[in-house]
């Protein structure tokens, strides 16, 4: 989902807000930050 939104031109902050609004939380039950979304995007891109 993150990579798809980035391909559409959305920023990391926008994606973090969307994840929060959809009810997604981090492993620790917290809201996503732009930095966490950025890290997830980089990991997903590396895996290909």
Secondary structure, 3 states (H helix, E strand, C coil): CHHHHHHCCCCHHHHHHHHHHCCCCCCCCCCCCHHHHHHHHHHHHHHC
